[in-house]
Amino acid sequence: MTTPMRTVRIIALTAVSMLIALALIARLGVWDALFPSSAPSYGAVMVKPFELVDQTGRKVTERDMLGRPAVVFFGFTYCPEVCPTTLADMSNWLGALGHDADRLGVFFITVDPGRDGPEELRKYLSSFDPRIRGLTGTASDIDGVAKAFGIYYQRVEIEGGYTMDHSASVLLLDASGRFAGTISYQEPKDVAVEKLKRLTQQSAPAA
């Protein structure tokens, strides 16, 4: 028979275990990968006026993201798992598309502008497909772009520093900057490539 004290101990241990698990999820930056937020409505306008810089220091505005379909992923260079995995996957998808990949604009937007300047992005992205363009800016600029894209991100304090919890899906946009779908974290390669093939052939919906 379970005594009241034993019951209290079990409840306390369960609560502590749950807190530890949540802390580990936050530390790895994979909360959204496990618990994705709801996607925007198909055809919703995502690209709104912004001004950032890329890994070469060149100014980038919303006009650079319009005119052809786009693939957009938010992350950060200190990301231990989700970001390097996703960027490696993106590089593989682009390789599988062949010349069709040149019809896409591909963007990696940092959610950690305090540590991710143009030079840090340049070094980090040198390990991935050269068509992936890294974008950074002020904290205010990044916040505005993230909100426009419906991206969740939050700084999480950890021992010795901090990490970033953030949305893990890759966003797909048509040539007019409207929402055209997502690719989930570690989605099968054939499914992801097929989505990108359709995206390269997709015309923007009427306004």
TORKOL-4160 file (C-alpha; in steps of 0.2 Angstrom, whole numbers, padded with zeros to 4 digits, m for minus):
207
<pt num="1" X="0000" Y="0000" Z="0000"/>
<pt num="2" X="0007" Y="0017" Z="m0005"/>
<pt num="3" X="0009" Y="0029" Z="0010"/>
<pt num="4" X="0005" Y="0048" Z="0008"/>
<pt num="5" X="0023" Y="0052" Z="0010"/>
<pt num="6" X="0028" Y="0039" Z="m0004"/>
<pt num="7" X="0015" Y="0047" Z="m0015"/>
<pt num="8" X="0022" Y="0064" Z="m0012"/>
<pt num="9" X="0039" Y="0058" Z="m0016"/>
<pt num="10" X="0033" Y="0050" Z="m0033"/>
<pt num="11" X="0024" Y="0066" Z="m0038"/>
<pt num="12" X="0040" Y="0077" Z="m0034"/>
<pt num="13" X="0051" Y="0065" Z="m0043"/>
<pt num="14" X="0040" Y="0066" Z="m0058"/>
<pt num="15" X="0039" Y="0085" Z="m0058"/>
<pt num="16" X="0058" Y="0086" Z="m0057"/>
<pt num="17" X="0060" Y="0074" Z="m0071"/>
<pt num="18" X="0048" Y="0084" Z="m0082"/>
<pt num="19" X="0058" Y="0100" Z="m0078"/>
<pt num="20" X="0074" Y="0092" Z="m0083"/>
<pt num="21" X="0067" Y="0085" Z="m0099"/>
<pt num="22" X="0060" Y="0103" Z="m0104"/>
<pt num="23" X="0077" Y="0111" Z="m0100"/>
<pt num="24" X="0086" Y="0099" Z="m0111"/>
<pt num="25" X="0074" Y="0102" Z="m0125"/>
<pt num="26" X="0076" Y="0121" Z="m0123"/>
<pt num="27" X="0095" Y="0118" Z="m0122"/>
<pt num="28" X="0095" Y="0109" Z="m0139"/>
<pt num="29" X="0084" Y="0122" Z="m0147"/>
<pt num="30" X="0071" Y="0109" Z="m0153"/>
<pt num="31" X="0055" Y="0113" Z="m0144"/>
<pt num="32" X="0047" Y="0118" Z="m0160"/>
<pt num="33" X="0053" Y="0103" Z="m0169"/>
<pt num="34" X="0044" Y="0092" Z="m0156"/>
<pt num="35" X="0029" Y="0104" Z="m0154"/>
<pt num="36" X="0027" Y="0114" Z="m0170"/>
<pt num="37" X="0016" Y="0129" Z="m0170"/>
<pt num="38" X="0001" Y="0131" Z="m0182"/>
<pt num="39" X="0006" Y="0136" Z="m0200"/>
<pt num="40" X="0000" Y="0152" Z="m0208"/>
<pt num="41" X="m0014" Y="0151" Z="m0220"/>
<pt num="42" X="m0010" Y="0146" Z="m0238"/>
<pt num="43" X="m0008" Y="0162" Z="m0248"/>
<pt num="44" X="m0005" Y="0173" Z="m0233"/>
<pt num="45" X="0008" Y="0188" Z="m0236"/>
<pt num="46" X="0024" Y="0184" Z="m0227"/>
<pt num="47" X="0037" Y="0195" Z="m0235"/>
<pt num="48" X="0035" Y="0213" Z="m0229"/>
<pt num="49" X="0047" Y="0228" Z="m0229"/>
<pt num="50" X="0063" Y="0224" Z="m0220"/>
<pt num="51" X="0082" Y="0229" Z="m0222"/>
<pt num="52" X="0095" Y="0216" Z="m0216"/>
<pt num="53" X="0113" Y="0212" Z="m0222"/>
<pt num="54" X="0119" Y="0196" Z="m0229"/>
<pt num="55" X="0136" Y="0187" Z="m0225"/>
<pt num="56" X="0145" Y="0198" Z="m0237"/>
<pt num="57" X="0139" Y="0214" Z="m0229"/>
<pt num="58" X="0128" Y="0218" Z="m0243"/>
<pt num="59" X="0111" Y="0226" Z="m0239"/>
<pt num="60" X="0096" Y="0215" Z="m0242"/>
<pt num="61" X="0078" Y="0221" Z="m0243"/>
<pt num="62" X="0061" Y="0212" Z="m0246"/>
<pt num="63" X="0064" Y="0215" Z="m0264"/>
<pt num="64" X="0078" Y="0203" Z="m0264"/>
<pt num="65" X="0066" Y="0190" Z="m0258"/>
<pt num="66" X="0052" Y="0193" Z="m0271"/>
<pt num="67" X="0051" Y="0189" Z="m0290"/>
<pt num="68" X="0055" Y="0170" Z="m0288"/>
<pt num="69" X="0050" Y="0157" Z="m0275"/>
<pt num="70" X="0059" Y="0157" Z="m0259"/>
<pt num="71" X="0065" Y="0145" Z="m0246"/>
<pt num="72" X="0067" Y="0152" Z="m0228"/>
<pt num="73" X="0074" Y="0145" Z="m0212"/>
<pt num="74" X="0077" Y="0154" Z="m0196"/>
<pt num="75" X="0091" Y="0148" Z="m0184"/>
<pt num="76" X="0108" Y="0153" Z="m0177"/>
<pt num="77" X="0126" Y="0148" Z="m0179"/>
<pt num="78" X="0128" Y="0142" Z="m0161"/>
<pt num="79" X="0113" Y="0130" Z="m0163"/>
<pt num="80" X="0119" Y="0112" Z="m0158"/>
<pt num="81" X="0108" Y="0101" Z="m0168"/>
<pt num="82" X="0093" Y="0108" Z="m0178"/>
<pt num="83" X="0101" Y="0121" Z="m0188"/>
<pt num="84" X="0116" Y="0111" Z="m0195"/>
<pt num="85" X="0105" Y="0096" Z="m0198"/>
<pt num="86" X="0092" Y="0107" Z="m0207"/>
<pt num="87" X="0106" Y="0117" Z="m0217"/>
<pt num="88" X="0114" Y="0100" Z="m0222"/>
<pt num="89" X="0097" Y="0094" Z="m0228"/>
<pt num="90" X="0094" Y="0110" Z="m0237"/>
<pt num="91" X="0110" Y="0108" Z="m0246"/>
<pt num="92" X="0106" Y="0090" Z="m0251"/>
<pt num="93" X="0089" Y="0096" Z="m0257"/>
<pt num="94" X="0096" Y="0109" Z="m0268"/>
<pt num="95" X="0109" Y="0097" Z="m0275"/>
<pt num="96" X="0095" Y="0085" Z="m0279"/>
<pt num="97" X="0085" Y="0098" Z="m0289"/>
<pt num="98" X="0100" Y="0101" Z="m0300"/>
<pt num="99" X="0098" Y="0117" Z="m0311"/>
<pt num="100" X="0080" Y="0120" Z="m0305"/>
<pt num="101" X="0088" Y="0125" Z="m0288"/>
<pt num="102" X="0094" Y="0141" Z="m0296"/>
<pt num="103" X="0076" Y="0146" Z="m0298"/>
<pt num="104" X="0074" Y="0148" Z="m0279"/>
<pt num="105" X="0080" Y="0161" Z="m0267"/>
<pt num="106" X="0086" Y="0152" Z="m0252"/>
<pt num="107" X="0089" Y="0161" Z="m0235"/>
<pt num="108" X="0095" Y="0157" Z="m0218"/>
<pt num="109" X="0090" Y="0171" Z="m0206"/>
<pt num="110" X="0098" Y="0172" Z="m0189"/>
<pt num="111" X="0088" Y="0174" Z="m0173"/>
<pt num="112" X="0104" Y="0178" Z="m0163"/>
<pt num="113" X="0110" Y="0194" Z="m0171"/>
<pt num="114" X="0121" Y="0198" Z="m0156"/>
<pt num="115" X="0133" Y="0183" Z="m0160"/>
<pt num="116" X="0129" Y="0181" Z="m0178"/>
<pt num="117" X="0136" Y="0195" Z="m0188"/>
<pt num="118" X="0140" Y="0194" Z="m0207"/>
<pt num="119" X="0157" Y="0187" Z="m0204"/>
<pt num="120" X="0151" Y="0173" Z="m0192"/>
<pt num="121" X="0137" Y="0169" Z="m0205"/>
<pt num="122" X="0150" Y="0168" Z="m0219"/>
<pt num="123" X="0161" Y="0156" Z="m0210"/>
<pt num="124" X="0146" Y="0145" Z="m0204"/>
<pt num="125" X="0138" Y="0144" Z="m0221"/>
<pt num="126" X="0154" Y="0140" Z="m0230"/>
<pt num="127" X="0150" Y="0122" Z="m0225"/>
<pt num="128" X="0134" Y="0121" Z="m0234"/>
<pt num="129" X="0127" Y="0125" Z="m0252"/>
<pt num="130" X="0134" Y="0142" Z="m0258"/>
<pt num="131" X="0116" Y="0146" Z="m0264"/>
<pt num="132" X="0110" Y="0148" Z="m0246"/>
<pt num="133" X="0111" Y="0166" Z="m0241"/>
<pt num="134" X="0113" Y="0171" Z="m0223"/>
<pt num="135" X="0104" Y="0187" Z="m0216"/>
<pt num="136" X="0107" Y="0196" Z="m0200"/>
<pt num="137" X="0103" Y="0214" Z="m0193"/>
<pt num="138" X="0099" Y="0223" Z="m0177"/>
<pt num="139" X="0089" Y="0214" Z="m0164"/>
<pt num="140" X="0074" Y="0225" Z="m0169"/>
<pt num="141" X="0076" Y="0221" Z="m0187"/>
<pt num="142" X="0077" Y="0202" Z="m0184"/>
<pt num="143" X="0062" Y="0203" Z="m0172"/>
<pt num="144" X="0051" Y="0212" Z="m0186"/>
<pt num="145" X="0056" Y="0200" Z="m0199"/>
<pt num="146" X="0052" Y="0185" Z="m0187"/>
<pt num="147" X="0035" Y="0192" Z="m0183"/>
<pt num="148" X="0031" Y="0195" Z="m0201"/>
<pt num="149" X="0035" Y="0176" Z="m0204"/>
<pt num="150" X="0026" Y="0170" Z="m0189"/>
<pt num="151" X="0042" Y="0163" Z="m0182"/>
<pt num="152" X="0044" Y="0160" Z="m0163"/>
<pt num="153" X="0061" Y="0162" Z="m0155"/>
<pt num="154" X="0067" Y="0165" Z="m0137"/>
<pt num="155" X="0083" Y="0167" Z="m0128"/>
<pt num="156" X="0086" Y="0153" Z="m0115"/>
<pt num="157" X="0099" Y="0155" Z="m0102"/>
<pt num="158" X="0110" Y="0140" Z="m0099"/>
<pt num="159" X="0126" Y="0136" Z="m0088"/>
<pt num="160" X="0140" Y="0147" Z="m0095"/>
<pt num="161" X="0129" Y="0157" Z="m0108"/>
<pt num="162" X="0113" Y="0155" Z="m0117"/>
<pt num="163" X="0105" Y="0146" Z="m0132"/>
<pt num="164" X="0090" Y="0150" Z="m0143"/>
<pt num="165" X="0074" Y="0141" Z="m0144"/>
<pt num="166" X="0066" Y="0144" Z="m0161"/>
<pt num="167" X="0054" Y="0137" Z="m0174"/>
<pt num="168" X="0062" Y="0123" Z="m0184"/>
<pt num="169" X="0051" Y="0122" Z="m0200"/>
<pt num="170" X="0058" Y="0128" Z="m0217"/>
<pt num="171" X="0045" Y="0140" Z="m0224"/>
<pt num="172" X="0041" Y="0140" Z="m0243"/>
<pt num="173" X="0035" Y="0156" Z="m0252"/>
<pt num="174" X="0029" Y="0159" Z="m0269"/>
<pt num="175" X="0036" Y="0173" Z="m0280"/>
<pt num="176" X="0025" Y="0186" Z="m0273"/>
<pt num="177" X="0031" Y="0182" Z="m0255"/>
<pt num="178" X="0015" Y="0172" Z="m0250"/>
<pt num="179" X="0015" Y="0157" Z="m0239"/>
<pt num="180" X="0016" Y="0141" Z="m0250"/>
<pt num="181" X="0019" Y="0127" Z="m0237"/>
<pt num="182" X="0033" Y="0121" Z="m0225"/>
<pt num="183" X="0046" Y="0107" Z="m0224"/>
<pt num="184" X="0046" Y="0100" Z="m0207"/>
<pt num="185" X="0062" Y="0096" Z="m0197"/>
<pt num="186" X="0070" Y="0080" Z="m0204"/>
<pt num="187" X="0056" Y="0077" Z="m0217"/>
<pt num="188" X="0060" Y="0063" Z="m0229"/>
<pt num="189" X="0072" Y="0069" Z="m0243"/>
<pt num="190" X="0060" Y="0063" Z="m0257"/>
<pt num="191" X="0045" Y="0072" Z="m0249"/>
<pt num="192" X="0055" Y="0088" Z="m0247"/>
<pt num="193" X="0063" Y="0088" Z="m0264"/>
<pt num="194" X="0046" Y="0085" Z="m0272"/>
<pt num="195" X="0039" Y="0100" Z="m0262"/>
<pt num="196" X="0053" Y="0111" Z="m0269"/>
<pt num="197" X="0050" Y="0105" Z="m0287"/>
<pt num="198" X="0032" Y="0110" Z="m0286"/>
<pt num="199" X="0038" Y="0127" Z="m0278"/>
<pt num="200" X="0049" Y="0130" Z="m0293"/>
<pt num="201" X="0034" Y="0128" Z="m0305"/>
<pt num="202" X="0022" Y="0138" Z="m0294"/>
<pt num="203" X="0015" Y="0155" Z="m0300"/>
<pt num="204" X="0010" Y="0167" Z="m0286"/>
<pt num="205" X="m0009" Y="0167" Z="m0282"/>
<pt num="206" X="m0019" Y="0182" Z="m0288"/>
<pt num="207" X="m0019" Y="0197" Z="m0275"/>
